[in-house]
Amino acid sequence: MHVAFITAYDPKSPYQVSLPPLGIGYLSAYVKQQCWYVTTSFHHTVEELIDAKPDIIAVSSTTENFEHATWLARAAKEALGKPVIGGGMHITSLPHTLPDVYDLGVVGEGEKTFVEIIQLYNEVKNPGTSDFAKLKGVAYHENGQVAMTPAQELIKELDTMPYPDRDLIDHGWKVPSWETVHLVSSRGCPYKCSFCSSSLHWKRFRFFSPEYVAKEIEYLRERYNPEILYFFDDLFVGHIGRWREVVKLFRERRIHEGVRFRAYARVDLITEQMAEEFAELNFQYIDFGLESNSEPILKFLTKTRVTPDVNQRALDIMAKNNLSVGANFIIGSPPETLEMMMESYDFADRNRNVIDRCSVGPLQPLPGTGVWNIAKMRGLVNDNYEWARLGVTYDTFDWDRFPFMGENISREDFMSGWAKFNTLAREINYVGQMKNMSHRNHKKEQRIQELERELQSLKGSRLVQLANKFRTWKQSLTGSAH
């Protein structure tokens, strides 16, 4: 049985085309582990997928790309006449809206459910609704309505999961693997911010053991030898006891030497000790969802235990340890005024010395969030919305199409404030990129000098062998330099 995966993404979005989809990597690895008869493929275009002639088509999507995902599903269905399975955060949030082109929608954590679906299609030639009803965690069509089965049990021991099938998903992305490789060490988040749907999708916060994570890091370093290993967890330090175990294991195994790490944290969890450990273990890039530096907005967004003072304290600690900070801001919440927006702007401006990566965008009412419920009650969105209106940037924002939620700020003030904030973010990002490039070049020069000294101390055949190695390595640096 051949299963073909495709994910809907915007090729014009730098973020969406940067790194491969680990979710599909996990699905492929898990189904091949459980079903020996399955082969898988991954495709960037529907034309490629159709040429592969799969037996089953699996389509993944976020909310802003869901209309495109449905177009992909329909094109593949019409060309091949094969079952189409949909999955991702959007279907999990609104399973009752499953379009009729999908035979099944996977709701929530997908691996176990996907395996059950594959096993069903392997055992039953043309399964029907009575067969679908026996599955867990799916939505399907019955008598013109969308039916849903009971939730699937969560995977209790994440360490039983195989590593993502990177052979399948690695090709065709903008960020090269010698530069950055990403991984996840947990699922979900212990917090329930009003703008985030992570807790709905993953149900509860779970994590791989530190030993599992250490082994995966060693595997990734052996395979790719990247400059940066990027933890894509919603909140890498969400469990302090587990962080203590990670620190201990990294020190014992010395797996942090010769590589840098990037991860997401929360300002209220940052302590002097944690920042010192970040620095010691080469977690040089830490990103925060700051969201705002206005106390009323932080409360509206349910940023528990976070205040402007907590924000500043965290960044002061990061600066003290020479750590590079990423800061993400949300503007346009219902209570926000222009003055509140400028509090966030001023905070970012006066912390330019530590913030190297900055983004700012309007509050987006995504399905499955508390903000979505507010926007729906106000008539700004509905269950059959034009999803492409979401996922906007400053350059693609359209006031007349976006479900803007601000109630205490005029259109003119919001756009002028965002323009000013966006300019600051671009300046911060430019300087941050220059700092990062300088750091990378300095490290490369140090390595070249070390090898040159080593060359001078050798003679004979060993010298020739090392010279050839050095020449090849230096050429690779030149060819990959940015």
For each residue, the residues with C-beta under 8 A, 3 or more apart:
1: 35 37 38 39 55 56 118 121 122
2: 38 39 40 41 52 53 54 55 56
3: 28 31 38 39 40 41 54 55 56 57 58 118
4: 40 41 42 43 49 52 54 56 57 58
5: 24 27 28 40 41 42 43 58 59 60 168
6: 42 43 44 45 46 49 57 58 59 60 72 76
7: 21 24 59 60 61 69
8: 59 60 61 62 65 66 68 69 72
9: 13 16 17 65
10: 13 16 17 64 65 68 391
11: 16 17
12:
13: 9 10 16 17 391 393
14: 17 18 174
15: 18
16: 9 10 11 13 65
17: 9 10 11 13 14 173 174
18: 14 15 173 174 175
19: 173 175 180 182 230
20: 24 25 166 169 170 173
21: 7 24 25 60 169
22: 25 26 164 169 182 183 184 232
23: 26 27 60 88 110
24: 5 7 20 21 27 28 42 58 60 168 169
25: 20 21 22 28 29 164 165 166 168 169
26: 22 23 29 30 111 161 164 165
27: 5 23 24 30 31 58 87 110 111 114
28: 3 5 24 25 31 32 40 42 164 165 168 169
29: 25 26 32 33 161 162 163 164 165
30: 26 27 33 34 111 114 115 161 162
31: 3 27 28 34 35 38 40 111 114 115 118
32: 28 29 35 36 38 39 40 165
33: 29 30 162
34: 30 31 115
35: 1 31 32 38 115 118 119 122
36: 32
37: 1 122
38: 1 2 3 31 32 35 118
39: 1 2 3 32
40: 2 3 4 5 28 31 32 165 168
41: 2 3 4 5 49 52 54 168
42: 4 5 6 24 28 168 169
43: 4 5 6 46 48 49 52
44: 6 48 172
45: 6 48 49
46: 6 43 49 50 72 75 76
47: 50 51
48: 43 44 45 51 52
49: 4 6 41 43 45 46 52 54 57 72 76
50: 46 47 53 75 76 79 80
51: 47 48
52: 2 4 41 43 48 49
53: 2 50 80
54: 2 3 4 41 49 57 80 82
55: 1 2 3 82 83 121
56: 1 2 3 4 82 83 85 118 121
57: 3 4 6 49 54 73 76 77 80 82 83 84 85
58: 3 4 5 6 24 27 84 85 86 87 114
59: 5 6 7 8 69 72 73 76 84 85 86 87 102
60: 5 6 7 8 21 23 24 69 86 87 88
61: 7 8 65 66 68 69 86 88 90 91
62: 8 65 66 88 89 90 391
63: 66 89 90 93 366 367 387 390 391
64: 10 387 388 390 391
65: 8 9 10 16 61 62 68 69 387 388 391
66: 8 61 62 63 69 70 90 387
67: 70 71 386 387 388
68: 8 10 61 65 71 72 388
69: 7 8 59 60 61 65 66 72 73 86 88 90
70: 66 67 73 74 99 101 102
71: 67 68 74 75
72: 6 8 46 49 59 68 69 75 76
73: 57 59 69 70 76 77 84 86 99 101 102
74: 70 71 77 78 101
75: 46 50 71 72 78 79
76: 6 46 49 50 57 59 72 73 79 80 82 84
77: 57 73 74 80 81 82 84 101
78: 74 75 81
79: 50 75 76
80: 50 53 54 57 76 77
81: 77 78
82: 54 55 56 57 76 77
83: 55 56 57 103 104 121
84: 57 58 59 73 76 77 101 102 103
85: 56 57 58 59 102 103 104 105 106 114 117
86: 58 59 60 61 69 73 91 98 99 102 104 105 106
87: 27 58 59 60 91 92 105 106 110 114
88: 23 60 61 62 69 91 92
89: 62 63 92 93 197 201 368
90: 61 62 63 66 69 93 94 367 387
91: 61 86 87 88 94 95 98 105 106 107 139
92: 87 88 89 95 106 107 108 197 200 201 368
93: 63 89 90 197 200 201 366 367 368 372
94: 90 91 97 367 368 383
95: 91 92 98 105 107 139 146 148
96: 139 146 148 383
97: 94 146 383 384
98: 86 91 95 102 105 139 140 141 146
99: 70 73 86 102
100: 141
101: 70 73 74 77 84
102: 59 70 73 84 85 86 98 99 105
103: 83 84 85 140 141
104: 83 85 86 117 132 135 138 139 140
105: 85 86 87 91 95 98 102 138 139 140
106: 85 86 87 91 92 110 113 114 117 137 138
107: 91 92 95 113 137 138 139 148 151 152
108: 92 113 137 151 152 201 202 203
109: 112 113 137 152 154 155 187 201 202 203
110: 23 27 87 106 113 114 137
111: 26 27 30 31 114 115 155 161
112: 109 115 116 136 137 152 153 155
113: 106 107 108 109 110 116 117 135 136 137 138 152
114: 27 30 31 58 85 87 106 110 111 117 118
115: 30 31 34 35 111 112 118 119
116: 112 113 119 120 135 136
117: 85 104 106 113 114 120 121 135 138
118: 1 3 31 35 38 56 114 115 121 122
119: 35 115 116 122 123
120: 116 117 123 124 127 131 132 135
121: 1 55 56 83 117 118 124 127
122: 1 35 37 118 119
123: 119 120
124: 120 121 127 131
125:
126:
127: 120 121 124 131 132
128: 131 132
129: 132 133 140 141 142 147
130: 133 134
131: 120 124 127 128 134 135
132: 104 120 127 128 129 135 138 140 142 147 149
133: 129 130 140 147 149
134: 130 131 149
135: 104 113 116 117 120 131 132 138 149
136: 112 113 116 149 150 151 152 153
137: 106 107 108 109 110 112 113 149 150 151 152
138: 104 105 106 107 113 117 132 135 148 149
139: 91 95 96 98 104 105 107 146 147 148 149
140: 98 103 104 105 129 132 133 146 147 149
141: 98 100 103 129 144 145 146 147
142: 129 132 145 146 147
143:
144: 141
145: 141 142
146: 95 96 97 98 139 140 141 142
147: 129 132 133 139 140 141 142
148: 95 96 107 138 139
149: 132 133 134 135 136 137 138 139 140
150: 136 137
151: 107 108 136 137
152: 107 108 109 112 113 136 137
153: 112 136 156
154: 109 203 204 206
155: 109 111 112 158 160 161 206
156: 153
157: 160
158: 155 161 187 206 207 208 209 212
159: 208 209 211 212
160: 155 157
161: 26 29 30 111 155 158 208
162: 29 30 33 165
163: 29 166 216 219
164: 22 25 26 28 29 169 183
165: 25 26 28 29 32 40 162 168 169
166: 20 25 163 169 170 223
167: 170
168: 5 24 25 28 40 41 42 165
169: 20 21 22 24 25 28 42 164 165 166
170: 20 166 167 173 177
171:
172: 44
173: 17 18 19 20 170
174: 14 17 18
175: 18 19 179 180
176: 179 180 480
177: 170 180 181 224 226
178: 224 225 226 227 480
179: 175 176 226 227 228 480
180: 19 175 176 177 226 227 228 229 230 262
181: 177 220 224 226 228 229 230
182: 19 22 229 230 231 232
183: 22 164 216 217 220 229 230 231 232
184: 22 187 231 232 233
185: 207 208 212 213 231 233 236
186: 205 206 207 208 233 234 235 236 238 239
187: 109 158 184 202 205 206 207
188: 198 199 201 202 203 204 205 206 234
189: 192 196 198 199 202 205 234 235 238
190: 205 235 238 239
191: 199 235 238 266 302 304
192: 189 196 199 302 370
193: 196 289 291 301 302 303
194: 300 301 302 369 370 371
195: 291 301 330 363 364 366 369 370 371
196: 189 192 193 199 234 369
197: 89 92 93 200 201 366 367 368 369
198: 188 189 201 202 234
199: 188 189 191 192 196 202 203 204
200: 92 93 197 203 368 369
201: 89 92 93 108 109 188 197 198 368
202: 108 109 187 188 189 198 199 205 206
203: 108 109 154 188 199 200
204: 154 188 199
205: 186 187 188 189 190 202 238 239
206: 154 155 158 186 187 188 202
207: 158 185 186 187 238 239 242
208: 158 159 161 185 186 212 213 216
209: 158 159 212 213
210: 213 214 242 245 246 248 249
211: 159 214 215 249
212: 158 159 185 208 209 215 216
213: 185 208 209 210 216 217 246
214: 210 211 217 218 249 250 253 255
215: 211 212 218 219
216: 163 183 208 212 213 219 220
217: 183 213 214 220 221 229 255
218: 214 215 221 222 253 255
219: 163 215 216 222 223
220: 181 183 216 217 223 224 226 229
221: 217 218 224 225 226 229 255 258 259
222: 218 219 225
223: 166 219 220
224: 177 178 181 220 221
225: 178 221 222
226: 177 178 179 180 181 220 221 229 259
227: 178 179 180 259 260 440
228: 179 180 181 259 260 261 262 285
229: 180 181 182 183 217 220 221 226 259 260 261 262
230: 19 180 181 182 183 261 262 263
231: 182 183 184 185 236 261 262 263 264
232: 22 182 183 184
233: 184 185 186 236 238 263 264
234: 186 188 189 196 198 238 264
235: 186 189 190 191 238 264 265 266
236: 185 186 231 233 263 264 265
237: 240 243 263 265 266 269 274
238: 186 189 190 191 205 207 233 234 235 266 269
239: 186 190 205 207 242 243
240: 237 243 244 269
241: 244 245
242: 207 210 239 245 246
243: 237 239 240 246 247 274 277
244: 240 241 247 248
245: 210 241 242 248 249
246: 210 213 242 243 249 250
247: 243 244 250 251 277 281
248: 210 244 245 251 252
249: 210 211 214 245 246 252 253 255
250: 214 246 247 253 254 255 256 281
251: 247 248 254 281
252: 248 249
253: 214 218 249 250
254: 250 251 257
255: 214 217 218 221 249 250
256: 250 259 261 280 281 282
257: 254 282
258: 221
259: 221 226 227 228 229 256 282
260: 227 228 229 282 283 284 285
261: 228 229 230 231 256 281 282 283 284 285
262: 180 228 229 230 231 283 284 285 286 287
263: 230 231 233 236 237 283 285 286 287
264: 231 233 234 235 236 286 287 288 289
265: 235 236 237 269 270 286 287 288
266: 191 235 237 238 269 270 288 289 306
267: 270 288 290 306 310 311 313 314 315
268: 304 305 306 310 314
269: 237 238 240 265 266 274
270: 265 266 267 274 275 313 314 317 318
271: 274 275 317
272: 275 276 317 320
273: 276 277
274: 237 243 269 270 271 277 278
275: 270 271 272 278 279 317 318 320 321 323
276: 272 273 279 280 321
277: 243 247 273 274 280 281 283
278: 274 275 281 283 284 286 321 323
279: 275 276 282 283 284 321 322 323
280: 256 276 277
281: 247 250 251 256 261 277 278
282: 256 257 259 260 261 279
283: 260 261 262 263 277 278 279 286 323
284: 260 261 262 278 279 323 324
285: 228 260 261 262 263 323 324 326 356 357
286: 262 263 264 265 278 283 318 323 324 325 326
287: 262 263 264 265 325 326 327 328 357
288: 264 265 266 267 314 325 326 327 328
289: 193 264 266 328
290: 267 293 311 327 328 329 344 347
291: 193 195 297 298 301 303 328 329 330
292: 297 298 301 303 329 330 331 333 336 340 343 344
293: 290 298 308 311 343 344 346 347
294: 297 298 308 336 340 341 343 344
295: 298 299 307 308
296: 299 300 335 336 340
297: 291 292 294 300 301 330 333 335 336 340 344
298: 291 292 293 294 295 301 303 306 307 308
299: 295 296 302 303
300: 194 296 297 333 334 335
301: 193 194 195 291 292 297 298 330 333
302: 191 192 193 194 299 370
303: 193 291 292 298 299 306
304: 191 268
305: 268 310
306: 266 267 268 298 303 310 311
307: 295 298 310 311
308: 293 294 295 298 311 312 343 347
309: 312 313
310: 267 268 305 306 307 313 314
311: 267 290 293 306 307 308 314 315 347
312: 308 309 315 316 347 351
313: 267 270 309 310 316 317
314: 267 268 270 288 310 311 317 318
315: 267 311 312 318 319 325 351 354 355
316: 312 313 319 320
317: 270 271 272 275 313 314 320 321
318: 270 275 286 314 315 321 323 325 354
319: 315 316 322 323 351 353 354
320: 272 275 316 317
321: 275 276 278 279 317 318
322: 279 319
323: 275 278 279 283 284 285 286 318 319 354
324: 284 285 286 354 356 357 432 435 436
325: 286 287 288 315 318 351 354 355 356 357
326: 285 286 287 288 355 356 357 358
327: 287 288 290 348 351 355 357 358 359
328: 287 288 289 290 291 358 359 360
329: 290 291 292 344 348 358 359 360 361 421
330: 195 291 292 297 301 333 360 361 362 363
331: 292 336 341 344 360 361 362 363 414 417 418 421
332: 336 362 363 404 405 406 409 414
333: 292 297 300 301 330 336 363 405 406
334: 300 374 405 406 407 408
335: 296 297 300 340 407 408
336: 292 294 296 297 331 332 333 340 341 406 408 409
337: 340 341 408 409
338: 341 342 409 413 414 417
339: 342 343
340: 292 294 296 297 335 336 337 343 344
341: 294 331 336 337 338 344 345 409 414 417 418 421
342: 338 339 345 346 417
343: 292 293 294 308 339 340 346 347
344: 290 292 293 294 297 329 331 340 341 347 348 360 421
345: 341 342 348 349 417 420 421 424
346: 293 342 343 349 350
347: 290 293 308 311 312 343 344 350 351
348: 327 329 344 345 351 352 355 358 421 424 425 428
349: 345 346 352 424
350: 346 347
351: 312 315 319 325 327 347 348 354 355
352: 348 349 355 428 431
353: 319
354: 315 318 319 323 324 325 351
355: 315 325 326 327 348 351 352 358 428 432
356: 285 324 325 326 428 429 431 432 435 436
357: 285 287 324 325 326 327 428 429 432
358: 326 327 328 329 348 355 424 425 428 429 432
359: 327 328 329 425
360: 328 329 330 331 344 394 418 421 422 425
361: 329 330 331 364 392 393 394
362: 330 331 332 392 397 402 404 405 418
363: 195 330 331 332 333 371 405 406
364: 195 361 371 390 391 392 403
365: 369 371 372 374 375 376 380 381 390 403 405
366: 63 93 195 197 369 371 372 390
367: 63 90 93 94 197 372 383
368: 89 92 93 94 197 200 201 372
369: 194 195 196 197 200 365 366 372 373
370: 192 194 195 302 373 374
371: 194 195 363 364 365 366 374 375 405
372: 93 365 366 367 368 369 375 376 381
373: 369 370 376 377
374: 334 365 370 371 377 378 405
375: 365 371 372 378 380 381 403 405
376: 365 372 373 379 380 381 382
377: 373 374
378: 374 375 405
379: 376 382
380: 365 375 376 403 404 405
381: 365 372 375 376 385 403
382: 376 379 385
383: 94 96 97 367
384: 97
385: 381 382 389 403
386: 67 389 401
387: 63 64 65 66 67 90 390
388: 64 65 67 68 391
389: 385 386 392 398 401 402 403
390: 63 64 364 365 366 387 402 403
391: 10 13 62 63 64 65 364 388
392: 361 362 364 389 396 397 398 402
393: 13 361 396 397
394: 360 361 397 418 419 422
395:
396: 392 393
397: 362 392 393 394 402 418
398: 389 392 401 402
399: 402 404 411 415
400:
401: 386 389 398
402: 362 389 390 392 397 398 399
403: 364 365 375 380 381 385 389 390
404: 332 362 380 399 414
405: 332 333 334 362 363 365 371 374 375 378 380
406: 332 333 334 336 363 409 414
407: 334 335
408: 334 335 336 337
409: 332 336 337 338 341 406 413 414 417
410: 413 414
411: 399 414 415
412: 415 416
413: 338 409 410 416 417
414: 331 332 338 341 404 406 409 410 411 417 418
415: 399 411 412 418 419
416: 412 413 419 420
417: 331 338 341 342 345 409 413 414 420 421
418: 331 341 360 362 394 397 414 415 421 422
419: 394 415 416 422 423
420: 345 416 417 423 424
421: 329 331 341 344 345 348 360 417 418 424 425
422: 360 394 418 419 425 426
423: 419 420 426 427
424: 345 348 349 358 420 421 427 428
425: 348 358 359 360 421 422 428 429
426: 422 423 429 430
427: 423 424 430 431
428: 348 352 355 356 357 358 424 425 431 432
429: 356 357 358 425 426 432 433
430: 426 427 433 434
431: 352 356 427 428 434 435
432: 324 355 356 357 358 428 429 435 436
433: 429 430 436 437
434: 430 431 437 438
435: 324 356 431 432 438 439
436: 324 356 432 433 439 440
437: 433 434 440 441 482
438: 434 435 441 442
439: 435 436 442 443
440: 227 436 437 443 444
441: 437 438 444 445 481
442: 438 439 445 446
443: 439 440 446 447
444: 440 441 447 448 477
445: 441 442 448 449
446: 442 443 449 450
447: 443 444 450 451
448: 444 445 451 452 474 477
449: 445 446 452 453
450: 446 447 453 454
451: 447 448 454 455 466 470 473
452: 448 449 455 456 470
453: 449 450 456 457
454: 450 451 457 458 466
455: 451 452 458 463 466 467 470
456: 452 453
457: 453 454
458: 454 455 462 463 466
459: 462 463
460: 463 464
461: 464 465
462: 458 459 465 466
463: 455 458 459 460 466 467
464: 460 461 467 468
465: 461 462 468 469
466: 451 454 455 458 462 463 469 470
467: 455 463 464 470 471
468: 464 465 471 472
469: 465 466 472 473
470: 451 452 455 466 467 473 474
471: 467 468 474 475
472: 468 469 475 476
473: 451 469 470 476 477
474: 448 470 471 477 478
475: 471 472 478 479
476: 472 473 479 480
477: 444 448 473 474 480 481
478: 474 475 481
479: 475 476
480: 176 178 179 476 477
481: 441 477 478
482: 437
